[in-house]
Amino acid sequence: MFGTYNIDFEGGPPLHYLIADSHGDSALVEHFEGEIQVVRGDPAWQAATNFLESSVESTGGQCGRHDTVARQLEGAGGALDIPGAFLLLEDVSQPDTQYSVVYSTSTGNVGVAMGRAYDQVFSFQLEMLDR
């Protein structure tokens, strides 16, 4: 899908998109070395923080925030409820974190916290399509 659209990854901060479906499949789509790179997720969980995973052999030790998320998710078997996920995101947030989003791929619930206001989460419901 990304190859069919003109998405400008150049000239700004490294961008990536974490995509998941209700069946547990996920992929991190990044632009690295002039090419679109796809990093497939583990069946239990996948996370993304502010570094390009496709640029390293192993994510361990590359980003303390990612390491913290990985430890928490591994300890929870990849399953956190929305409040627990926001506690984790608050723990790894930075002073310039603009937003944090939690998606429940099984229910379609989405929570959004803007500007580190984790006590004021906006909730949305996505329509679940079975394809």
MDTraj code that builds the backbone (N, CA, C; nanometers):
import mdtraj as md
import numpy as np

residues = "MET PHE GLY THR TYR ASN ILE ASP PHE GLU GLY GLY PRO PRO LEU HIS TYR LEU ILE ALA ASP SER HIS GLY ASP SER ALA LEU VAL GLU HIS PHE GLU GLY GLU ILE GLN VAL VAL ARG GLY ASP PRO ALA TRP GLN ALA ALA THR ASN PHE LEU GLU SER SER VAL GLU SER THR GLY GLY GLN CYS GLY ARG HIS ASP THR VAL ALA ARG GLN LEU GLU GLY ALA GLY GLY ALA LEU ASP ILE PRO GLY ALA PHE LEU LEU LEU GLU ASP VAL SER GLN PRO ASP THR GLN TYR SER VAL VAL TYR SER THR SER THR GLY ASN VAL GLY VAL ALA MET GLY ARG ALA TYR ASP GLN VAL PHE SER PHE GLN LEU GLU MET LEU ASP ARG".split()
xyz = np.array([
    [0.0821, -0.1189, 0.0000],
    [0.0000, 0.0000, 0.0000],
    [0.0872, 0.1263, 0.0000],
    [0.1943, 0.1270, 0.0801],
    [0.2777, 0.2461, 0.0882],
    [0.3470, 0.2756, -0.0442],
    [0.3762, 0.1728, -0.1219],
    [0.4413, 0.1918, -0.2501],
    [0.3534, 0.2560, -0.3558],
    [0.2233, 0.2592, -0.3326],
    [0.1323, 0.3159, -0.4317],
    [0.0990, 0.4628, -0.4054],
    [0.1489, 0.5176, -0.2948],
    [0.1227, 0.6570, -0.2605],
    [0.2533, 0.7343, -0.2529],
    [0.2464, 0.8619, -0.2801],
    [0.3628, 0.9485, -0.2743],
    [0.3749, 1.0040, -0.1323],
    [0.4444, 0.9308, -0.0462],
    [0.4653, 0.9727, 0.0922],
    [0.6081, 1.0228, 0.1032],
    [0.6236, 1.1474, 0.1429],
    [0.7559, 1.2092, 0.1521],
    [0.8149, 1.1830, 0.2898],
    [0.9098, 1.0892, 0.2980],
    [0.9773, 1.0580, 0.4228],
    [1.1041, 1.1434, 0.4405],
    [1.1439, 1.2151, 0.3380],
    [1.2721, 1.2861, 0.3392],
    [1.2594, 1.4260, 0.3983],
    [1.3702, 1.4759, 0.4546],
    [1.3780, 1.6143, 0.4987],
    [1.3250, 1.6417, 0.6380],
    [1.2714, 1.5462, 0.7044],
    [1.2181, 1.5670, 0.8381],
    [1.2689, 1.4596, 0.9313],
    [1.2053, 1.4511, 1.0461],
    [1.2483, 1.3436, 1.1362],
    [1.2111, 1.2079, 1.0777],
    [1.2826, 1.1038, 1.1170],
    [1.2478, 0.9706, 1.0681],
    [1.1046, 0.9356, 1.1107],
    [1.0249, 0.8947, 1.0155],
    [0.8872, 0.8576, 1.0436],
    [0.8701, 0.7080, 1.0263],
    [0.7786, 0.6547, 1.1031],
    [0.7406, 0.5160, 1.0822],
    [0.5951, 0.4993, 1.1228],
    [0.5367, 0.3955, 1.0698],
    [0.3955, 0.3671, 1.0919],
    [0.3837, 0.2259, 1.1470],
    [0.3192, 0.2123, 1.2618],
    [0.2923, 0.0819, 1.3187],
    [0.1496, 0.0457, 1.2810],
    [0.1352, -0.0635, 1.2069],
    [0.0057, -0.1055, 1.1546],
    [-0.0263, -0.2423, 1.2131],
    [-0.1502, -0.2589, 1.2616],
    [-0.1914, -0.3878, 1.3182],
    [-0.3357, -0.4158, 1.2813],
    [-0.3710, -0.5441, 1.2849],
    [-0.5102, -0.5799, 1.2573],
    [-0.5679, -0.6619, 1.3722],
    [-0.6950, -0.6929, 1.3615],
    [-0.7643, -0.7633, 1.4692],
    [-0.7240, -0.9094, 1.4808],
    [-0.6460, -0.9598, 1.3876],
    [-0.5991, -1.0987, 1.3922],
    [-0.4630, -1.1107, 1.4611],
    [-0.4052, -0.9986, 1.5019],
    [-0.2765, -1.0009, 1.5698],
    [-0.1571, -0.9801, 1.4795],
    [-0.1796, -0.9598, 1.3511],
    [-0.0686, -0.9314, 1.2600],
    [-0.0309, -0.7843, 1.2716],
    [0.0990, -0.7568, 1.2696],
    [0.1436, -0.6177, 1.2758],
    [0.2715, -0.5999, 1.1957],
    [0.2958, -0.4753, 1.1587],
    [0.4174, -0.4410, 1.0844],
    [0.4530, -0.2960, 1.1120],
    [0.5811, -0.2704, 1.1206],
    [0.6342, -0.1359, 1.1333],
    [0.6884, -0.0977, 0.9961],
    [0.6346, 0.0087, 0.9374],
    [0.6760, 0.0528, 0.8041],
    [0.7622, 0.1773, 0.8209],
    [0.8844, 0.1707, 0.7698],
    [0.9803, 0.2794, 0.7845],
    [1.0455, 0.3099, 0.6500],
    [1.1031, 0.4275, 0.6411],
    [1.1821, 0.4640, 0.5236],
    [1.3266, 0.4722, 0.5688],
    [1.4113, 0.3841, 0.5141],
    [1.5520, 0.3779, 0.5540],
    [1.6361, 0.3523, 0.4305],
    [1.7421, 0.4326, 0.4174],
    [1.8356, 0.4213, 0.3050],
    [1.7638, 0.4253, 0.1710],
    [1.6665, 0.5151, 0.1602],
    [1.5975, 0.5380, 0.0349],
    [1.4912, 0.4362, -0.0013],
    [1.4640, 0.3427, 0.0870],
    [1.3680, 0.2363, 0.0579],
    [1.2659, 0.2227, 0.1708],
    [1.1490, 0.1769, 0.1357],
    [1.0493, 0.1427, 0.2367],
    [1.0883, 0.0077, 0.2966],
    [1.1000, 0.0046, 0.4277],
    [1.1362, -0.1166, 0.5000],
    [1.0163, -0.1613, 0.5836],
    [0.9931, -0.2894, 0.5914],
    [0.8832, -0.3436, 0.6710],
    [0.9420, -0.4387, 0.7744],
    [0.9140, -0.4098, 0.9015],
    [0.9572, -0.4945, 1.0123],
    [0.8318, -0.5630, 1.0660],
    [0.8226, -0.6931, 1.0455],
    [0.7055, -0.7694, 1.0918],
    [0.7115, -0.7884, 1.2423],
    [0.5934, -0.7887, 1.3035],
    [0.5850, -0.8025, 1.4481],
    [0.5800, -0.9465, 1.4947],
    [0.6153, -0.9613, 1.6199],
    [0.5978, -1.0874, 1.6898],
    [0.4476, -1.1079, 1.7072],
    [0.3997, -1.2310, 1.7081],
    [0.2549, -1.2507, 1.7215],
    [0.1947, -1.1912, 1.8487],
    [0.2727, -1.1801, 1.9562],
    [0.2182, -1.1308, 2.0830],
    [0.2080, -0.9781, 2.0884],
    [0.3066, -0.9068, 2.0326],
    [0.3046, -0.7612, 2.0415],
    [0.4129, -0.7013, 1.9523],
    [0.3984, -0.5711, 1.9262],
    [0.5013, -0.4946, 1.8557],
    [0.4920, -0.3514, 1.9060],
    [0.6041, -0.2872, 1.9225],
    [0.6077, -0.1499, 1.9721],
    [0.6966, -0.0655, 1.8823],
    [0.6753, 0.0661, 1.8876],
    [0.7596, 0.1593, 1.8123],
    [0.7891, 0.2800, 1.8992],
    [0.9136, 0.3218, 1.8998],
    [0.9532, 0.4463, 1.9648],
    [1.0342, 0.5263, 1.8635],
    [1.1056, 0.6266, 1.9096],
    [1.1680, 0.7223, 1.8192],
    [1.3045, 0.6803, 1.7666],
    [1.3122, 0.5620, 1.7071],
    [1.4300, 0.5251, 1.6301],
    [1.3861, 0.4277, 1.5222],
    [1.4639, 0.4196, 1.4172],
    [1.4306, 0.3331, 1.3053],
    [1.4794, 0.1910, 1.3340],
    [1.3865, 0.1009, 1.3559],
    [1.4230, -0.0374, 1.3858],
    [1.4915, -0.1052, 1.2681],
    [1.4557, -0.0655, 1.1470],
    [1.5162, -0.1292, 1.0298],
    [1.6634, -0.0914, 1.0129],
    [1.7115, 0.0038, 1.0922],
    [1.8515, 0.0462, 1.0815],
    [1.9436, -0.0312, 1.1759],
    [1.8886, -0.1220, 1.2573],
    [1.9695, -0.1950, 1.3548],
    [1.9408, -0.3449, 1.3460],
    [2.0378, -0.4243, 1.3883],
    [2.0206, -0.5697, 1.3904],
    [1.9267, -0.6121, 1.5031],
    [1.9406, -0.5472, 1.6191],
    [1.8606, -0.5821, 1.7366],
    [1.8157, -0.4529, 1.8036],
    [1.6925, -0.4513, 1.8538],
    [1.6409, -0.3292, 1.9172],
    [1.6926, -0.3117, 2.0586],
    [1.7371, -0.4175, 2.1231],
    [1.7845, -0.4092, 2.2612],
    [1.9004, -0.3133, 2.2763],
    [1.8891, -0.2210, 2.3718],
    [1.9954, -0.1245, 2.3996],
    [1.9995, -0.0059, 2.3062],
    [1.9125, 0.0014, 2.2071],
    [1.9119, 0.1121, 2.1112],
    [1.8366, 0.2337, 2.1641],
    [1.7351, 0.2086, 2.2462],
    [1.6498, 0.3157, 2.2968],
    [1.5947, 0.2700, 2.4311],
    [1.6279, 0.3428, 2.5362],
    [1.5820, 0.3055, 2.6697],
    [1.4310, 0.2984, 2.6803],
    [1.3628, 0.3870, 2.6091],
    [1.2164, 0.3856, 2.6100],
    [1.1638, 0.2569, 2.5489],
    [1.2210, 0.2161, 2.4362],
    [1.1791, 0.0916, 2.3713],
    [1.2088, -0.0278, 2.4611],
    [1.3248, -0.0271, 2.5260],
    [1.3599, -0.1367, 2.6166],
    [1.2596, -0.1486, 2.7305],
    [1.2169, -0.0355, 2.7863],
    [1.1178, -0.0362, 2.8943],
    [0.9850, -0.0921, 2.8464],
    [0.9404, -0.0476, 2.7300],
    [0.8151, -0.0979, 2.6734],
    [0.8266, -0.2479, 2.6497],
    [0.9369, -0.2924, 2.5917],
    [0.9556, -0.4348, 2.5618],
    [0.9512, -0.5183, 2.6896],
    [1.0200, -0.4730, 2.7942],
    [1.0193, -0.5479, 2.9206],
    [0.8777, -0.5601, 2.9766],
    [0.8033, -0.4485, 2.9759],
    [0.6670, -0.4493, 3.0294],
    [0.5766, -0.5414, 2.9476],
    [0.5837, -0.5326, 2.8159],
    [0.4980, -0.6150, 2.7316],
    [0.5356, -0.7623, 2.7404],
    [0.6637, -0.7919, 2.7456],
    [0.7048, -0.9313, 2.7614],
    [0.6532, -0.9870, 2.8937],
    [0.6634, -0.9069, 3.0007],
    [0.6165, -0.9501, 3.1320],
    [0.4661, -0.9707, 3.1370],
    [0.3936, -0.8987, 3.0530],
    [0.2473, -0.9083, 3.0501],
    [0.1989, -1.0013, 2.9390],
    [0.2885, -1.0732, 2.8763],
    [0.2491, -1.1606, 2.7661],
    [0.1926, -1.0835, 2.6486],
    [0.2328, -0.9575, 2.6359],
    [0.1884, -0.8741, 2.5248],
    [0.0517, -0.8120, 2.5439],
    [-0.0119, -0.8361, 2.6588],
    [-0.1494, -0.7886, 2.6785],
    [-0.1577, -0.6896, 2.7946],
    [-0.1909, -0.5664, 2.7625],
    [-0.2195, -0.4640, 2.8629],
    [-0.3578, -0.4092, 2.8336],
    [-0.4323, -0.3765, 2.9393],
    [-0.5581, -0.3066, 2.9145],
    [-0.5260, -0.1609, 2.8833],
    [-0.6249, -0.0860, 2.8393],
    [-0.5988, 0.0524, 2.7966],
    [-0.5424, 0.1371, 2.9105],
    [-0.5982, 0.1322, 3.0324],
    [-0.5357, 0.2106, 3.1404],
    [-0.3910, 0.1683, 3.1676],
    [-0.3630, 0.0380, 3.1642],
    [-0.2264, -0.0090, 3.1856],
    [-0.1323, 0.0361, 3.0756],
    [-0.1816, 0.0371, 2.9529],
    [-0.0998, 0.0833, 2.8408],
    [-0.0680, 0.2321, 2.8554],
    [-0.1646, 0.3108, 2.9008],
    [-0.1378, 0.4539, 2.9195],
    [-0.0412, 0.4781, 3.0343],
    [-0.0462, 0.3976, 3.1393],
    [0.0528, 0.4104, 3.2468],
    [0.1929, 0.3865, 3.1917],
    [0.2056, 0.2854, 3.1057],
    [0.3348, 0.2569, 3.0439],
    [0.3784, 0.3719, 2.9534],
    [0.2870, 0.4233, 2.8723],
    [0.3224, 0.5344, 2.7833],
    [0.3596, 0.6600, 2.8626],
    [0.2907, 0.6838, 2.9719],
    [0.3269, 0.7979, 3.0566],
    [0.4669, 0.7788, 3.1141],
    [0.4986, 0.6563, 3.1541],
    [0.6298, 0.6254, 3.2099],
    [0.7423, 0.6521, 3.1102],
    [0.7196, 0.6246, 2.9832],
    [0.8249, 0.6416, 2.8832],
    [0.8113, 0.7712, 2.8031],
    [0.7146, 0.8558, 2.8402],
    [0.6977, 0.9815, 2.7658],
    [0.8167, 1.0737, 2.7893],
    [0.8312, 1.1690, 2.7005],
    [0.9378, 1.2694, 2.7070],
    [0.8742, 1.4074, 2.7200],
    [0.9494, 1.5083, 2.7613],
    [0.8903, 1.6423, 2.7737],
    [0.8239, 1.6926, 2.6460],
    [0.8737, 1.6493, 2.5296],
    [0.8158, 1.6974, 2.4040],
    [0.7187, 1.5971, 2.3397],
    [0.6735, 1.4966, 2.4162],
    [0.5741, 1.4024, 2.3625],
    [0.4482, 1.4799, 2.3273],
    [0.4059, 1.4704, 2.2026],
    [0.2893, 1.5448, 2.1551],
    [0.1597, 1.4693, 2.1777],
    [0.1633, 1.3379, 2.1607],
    [0.0428, 1.2579, 2.1801],
    [0.0823, 1.1133, 2.2036],
    [-0.0062, 1.0397, 2.2678],
    [0.0091, 0.8965, 2.2872],
    [-0.1238, 0.8324, 2.2518],
    [-0.1180, 0.7194, 2.1808],
    [-0.2394, 0.6533, 2.1344],
    [-0.2323, 0.5054, 2.1697],
    [-0.3447, 0.4534, 2.2179],
    [-0.3570, 0.3107, 2.2461],
    [-0.4747, 0.2582, 2.1648],
    [-0.4497, 0.1528, 2.0885],
    [-0.5526, 0.0890, 2.0072],
    [-0.5773, -0.0515, 2.0615],
    [-0.7006, -0.0865, 2.0830],
    [-0.7355, -0.2245, 2.1142],
    [-0.7768, -0.2901, 1.9834],
    [-0.6910, -0.3762, 1.9318],
    [-0.7207, -0.4385, 1.8033],
    [-0.8298, -0.5435, 1.8140],
    [-0.8654, -0.5826, 1.9353],
    [-0.9725, -0.6812, 1.9501],
    [-1.1099, -0.6163, 1.9659],
    [-1.1155, -0.4936, 2.0208],
    [-1.2452, -0.4292, 2.0445],
    [-1.2694, -0.3068, 1.9580],
    [-1.1618, -0.2488, 1.9029],
    [-1.1753, -0.1259, 1.8261],
    [-1.1713, -0.0009, 1.9117],
    [-1.1508, -0.0155, 2.0432],
    [-1.1395, 0.1018, 2.1296],
    [-1.0066, 0.1724, 2.1041],
    [-1.0119, 0.3049, 2.0983],
    [-0.8923, 0.3869, 2.0786],
    [-0.8915, 0.4931, 2.1869],
    [-0.7776, 0.5110, 2.2510],
    [-0.7605, 0.6177, 2.3489],
    [-0.6491, 0.7089, 2.3033],
    [-0.6695, 0.8401, 2.3184],
    [-0.5702, 0.9396, 2.2772],
    [-0.5465, 1.0358, 2.3926],
    [-0.4201, 1.0530, 2.4285],
    [-0.3808, 1.1527, 2.5279],
    [-0.2956, 1.2570, 2.4561],
    [-0.3332, 1.3817, 2.4660],
    [-0.2608, 1.4897, 2.3988],
    [-0.1694, 1.5607, 2.4982],
    [-0.0479, 1.5937, 2.4515],
    [0.0440, 1.6742, 2.5308],
    [0.0711, 1.6208, 2.6693],
    [0.0807, 1.4902, 2.6846],
    [0.1118, 1.4240, 2.8117],
    [0.0028, 1.4424, 2.9166],
    [-0.1164, 1.4756, 2.8754],
    [-0.2292, 1.4880, 2.9694],
    [-0.2926, 1.3497, 2.9855],
    [-0.2243, 1.2618, 3.0563],
    [-0.2690, 1.1229, 3.0684],
    [-0.3908, 1.1085, 3.1592],
    [-0.4253, 1.2133, 3.2293],
    [-0.5467, 1.2114, 3.3107],
    [-0.6691, 1.2534, 3.2297],
    [-0.6495, 1.2873, 3.1032],
    [-0.7593, 1.3297, 3.0157],
    [-0.7469, 1.2560, 2.8820],
    [-0.7890, 1.1300, 2.8824],
    [-0.7803, 1.0461, 2.7631],
    [-0.9113, 1.0556, 2.6861],
    [-0.9012, 1.0850, 2.5577],
    [-1.0174, 1.0895, 2.4688],
    [-1.0382, 0.9496, 2.4117],
    [-1.1611, 0.9039, 2.4123],
    [-1.1920, 0.7685, 2.3668],
    [-1.2729, 0.7717, 2.2383],
    [-1.2419, 0.6773, 2.1517],
    [-1.3107, 0.6615, 2.0239],
    [-1.3374, 0.5130, 2.0024],
    [-1.4330, 0.4838, 1.9175],
    [-1.4638, 0.3447, 1.8838],
    [-1.4533, 0.3290, 1.7321],
    [-1.3647, 0.2405, 1.6877],
    [-1.3519, 0.2099, 1.5461],
    [-1.4491, 0.0990, 1.5094],
    [-1.4983, 0.1042, 1.3887],
    [-1.5813, -0.0037, 1.3375],
    [-1.4892, -0.1197, 1.3022],
    [-1.5202, -0.2360, 1.3524],
    [-1.4379, -0.3540, 1.3276],
    [-1.4873, -0.4231, 1.2002],
    [-1.3953, -0.4405, 1.1069],
    [-1.4260, -0.5097, 0.9817],
    [-1.3519, -0.6423, 0.9827],
    [-1.4191, -0.7474, 0.9498],
    [-1.3547, -0.8784, 0.9435],
    [-1.3256, -0.9095, 0.7965],
    [-1.1981, -0.9035, 0.7609],
    [-1.1595, -0.9266, 0.6220],
    [-1.0682, -1.0440, 0.6096],
])
top = md.Topology()
chain = top.add_chain()
for i, resn in enumerate(residues, 1):
    res = top.add_residue(resn, chain, resSeq=i)
    for name in ("N", "CA", "C"):
        top.add_atom(name, md.element.get_by_symbol(name[0]), res)
traj = md.Trajectory(xyz[None], top)
